[in-house]
Structures are given as C-alpha cells and as structure tokens.
Amino acid sequence: MANKAELDRILESLDATETLDGLQLIIEQVCAVFGVDHAMYHWVDSAGDHYYFGTYPQGWVERYQKKSYVRVDPVVAGCYQRFHPVDWKRLDWSPKPAREFLKDALEHGVGNQGYSIPIRGPNGQFAVFTVSHSCDDEAWEKLTERYSRDMILMAHYFNRKALEFEPDRSPEQAQPLSPREVDALTLLAIGYSRAQVAKTLSISEHTLRVYIESARFKLGAINTTHAIARAMSLGLIVI
C-alpha cells in the first residue's frame, strides 16, 4: 500500500514525463501504490478532444464506447454535477440502464467499488481521475478514508501534466499566497491537524481559518484539500 516515498516517486515521474505515453506508464503504477485493481484518467481538452489513460481491460474500453455507456454511466453524471470526489456506492444505480451497465462492468472486471475525482480546468477543460477495486464496503471505506487526500493530490498532478500537452495553452496564473498562507497550507499538507498548525504558528484557530479561506479563494479551490493540491501543483508550496 501507499507510503510517502512511493507517492513522491510517482509525482516526480509526472513532473518529469514529456510524452502522453508517459502518463499511461505512470498510471499503471498508481494501482500498486494504492492497492487497487484499476486506475483511470480521462480528460476532455478545451477543443473538445478526448484522451484516456488507464488499466481497464481493452475489451471493456471498446465495449463502453460501442454501447455509448457515457449516456447512462452514473459516475459520469455524478462527476459533472459535483465538484467533490464521488464514491460510486453513493450514486443512484436504481434505473434499469444503470443496473445493466453496472452488471456489464462487473463482468468485465471493473470492480464493484470506485472513487472518482472530477477536475475542472481553464477554458472548459474537464477531467476525471478514478480508482476502482473489488472488495466489500468496509474494506473500501477504510481504503478511501486513508488515501482520499493522496488520491485528490494525484488527480490534480495528472491534470496539471495533461494541460501541458494542450496546444497553444497559456501559462496558468495564480494569485501569490502570503507567507502565513504558505506556512498554514504546508503544515496541513504534511499532516498536521488544524490545532497543531495553530499552535506551531502561535495563532488562534480562528485566525488560521481566515488564512486557509483566503488561500482557498486565491487558488479557486473548493475545499482545503483542493487548495493544498492546487498550491503544490503550482509550486506555491513544497513538502
């Protein structure tokens, strides 16, 4: 299962890769790091072109396209409707087309559990990073509870790298963070609780909350975890 050194190696590989094929090689490593059966990254660029990298069986990828499952896939609908990560078991699988889709997916080894992270980039770019696995609900809850933050970070690193391959892309701009905002996000990124961060910085938790909300606004982040991922991917904090 994942440890910090393994995650760091994958993030460093993402930073270093200069080809689209490199993304495929890296996402294959994600399965071993998180201890899951499959990992997938799919994005639609600002021109509307689709790209896919992942470990799903080729037979399933082809069948998904042939059957136009994108129209009935609850995961796709869930990701378009949300900004937060989507746990598959919390989606509505009751409609008949969704049940038939799920049955087909299970028969192709996709897994009965999944965790998908929607990402929205500049100029209409949209992406989804997913890990899936076959296990019971208790095991899956423990896995996602332990690694959800790492998965979100991984998703945004993949997306940052994918954006580099878009033609005529303008560099992404971000408002600078204040020294206190950098300190707060850095300590949270390395695992400190809010109480520990406040004590380390000799400030109240209320003041800390002000710094975090300010940083989140500057980064266009939906929550603190997203802010940390954005700050790291933009090189504003380093851990």
N, C-alpha and C positions, 0 to 999 in steps of 0.2 A: 504494500500500500504506500501511498504518497508520503514522502518526507520532504523537508525544505530543500535539501540538496538536489533531489530529483526534480522538483518543481523549478528550481533555479536553472538547472541544466536545460530544461525544455524552453523556458523563457529566453535564455541566452541563445538557444538554437533558433528560436523565432526571430530574434533580433538580427541574427547573422544571415538567415536564408535570403537568397536573392532570386529565387525562382518559385513559380507556382507549384511545381513538383515537390519542392522542399516542404511545402505545407502538408502535403499528403504524408510524407515520411514522418513528420513531427506528430501529426495527429494519431498515427499508429502507435506512437509511444505513450500517448495520453491514457490509453486503456490500461497499460501496465502500471502507470503511476497512480491512477485512481482505483485500480482493481475492478474495472467494469468490462463488460463484453464488447461494447461498441462506443465509439466517439464519432461525432459528425460536425462539420462546419459548413454551412451553406450561406452564400450571400448573393444579394441582387445589387449590382452597382447602379450608379446614378444614370447610366444609359439603359438600364433595364436588362442587362445581360446577367445570366445565372452562372454561378460557379459552385462546385460541390467537392468536398474532400471528406473522406470518412472510411469506416471499416465495415459498413453494412455489406452483406453478400451482393455481388453484382446482379444476381438474379432478382433480388428484391428491388434494387435501384431501377432496373429496367421495367419491372412489373409496376412499380409506383408510377413511373412516367407513362407507361402504356395505358394503365387504368385511370389516369388523371386523378390519382388519390389526393392531390393537393386540394381538390374541391371539397373533400369530405373529412380530411385529416383534422381531428380536434386540436392537435398540437399546433398546427399552422394557424388555425383560427385563434387559439389561445394566445399565441405569441404576438399576433397582430393586434390583439385587443389589450395587451398588458405591457407594462414596462418592467415588471418584476419577473424573476425566474418562475418557470411553470413546471410544477410537478405533475406528471401525467395522471396520476391516480386521482388528482383533484379536478380533473376535467370531466365534462359531460360525455360519457360514452353510451348513453341510452338510445340515441337514434339508431335505427337499423343500419344505415350506411356506415356509421361509425363502428358498430359492433362487427360488421362484416369486414371492414378494413382492419380492425384490431385482430380478428381471427386470422386473417391472411398474414399480417405482420408477425404474429406469434409463430405461425407455421414456417416462416422464413428466418426465424431465429433472431428477430429484432430485440426481443426481451419484453417482459411484462412490466418493467419499471423504467421510467425515464425522467430526466431533468433537463429542461431546455431553457436557454437564456437568450431572450430577444435583445438585439442591439440595433440602435438607430444611429446612422452616421450622417454626414453632410450631404446636401443635395438629394435627399430621398433614398440614400443607401440604407438597406435593411439586411440584417444577418441573424442567423440563429446558430448557437453552439449547443450541442446536445451530447449527453452521455446516457447510455441505456444498459440495462442489465436484467438478468433473470434471477430473482430471489424473492423472499417473502417481504411483506410490508415492514416488519420490524427491522430486518437487516438493512433494507433500503433507507428507512428513516435514520438509522444510525450513520449510514454512509453519507447521506446528504447533509445531515447535521454537522458532521465532522469536516466535510470538504466543500460545502457550498461556497464559502468565500474564495477558496482557491479556484473553484470552477469559474466563478464570475471573473476573477482576475485573468484566468487563462482565456476566457472568451474574448475579453477586451484586447488582450495581446494579439490573438489571432486576427481580430478585426483591424487593429492598427496596422498589422503587416499586410493584410489584404488590401487596405486602402492605398498602400504604396504602389500597388500594381495597376491602379486605375490610371488611364491615360489623361494627361492634361489636368492632373489634380493639383490644386493649390495647397500649400502647406497649411495644416490646421493651426489656428491661433487660439491661445488660451490666455485669460487674464492672469497676471502674476499673483502668486499667493504671498501673503505676508510671512515673515519669519515664524510667527506664532502659529499660523495656519499650517505651515510646513511641519513644525515640530509636532503639532497635535496629530496630523494625519500619519506622520512617520511612526509615532509611538503606537497608534492604533493598528497600523499595518503590521507591526512586529508582534502584535498580540496583547498589548496592554489593555486592561479594562478602562472605561472612562474615569472611574475613581482613581486608578493608578496614574493615568495621564495627568489628571488634575493635580494630584499630589506631586508628581515629578516636575510639573511646570509651575508649581506653587500658585495655582489659581483655583477658583471655585469651579464646581461642575457647571454652574450656570454660565460662567464666563467661557468655559470650554465649549459648551453648546453653541454659544454665539460664534466662536471661531470655526467650529465644524460647519454650521449652517452657512456662514459666509463663504467658506471654501467650496461647499457643495454648490452654492449659487454660481460662483465664478466658473466652476467646472461643468456646469449644466448637468449635474448628477442627480439621480432620482433618490438616492439614499447615501449613507455614509460609506457602505461597501463599494458602491459605484464610484463615489468620489475618490476613494483610495485607488481603485483600479485605473480611473482616468488620470489621476496625478502620477501614478507610476508609469503608465504607458506614454505620457507626455514628457517624462523625465523630470517632473517637478519635485518628486521625492524619490529617494534611493534607499533601499534597505538591503 
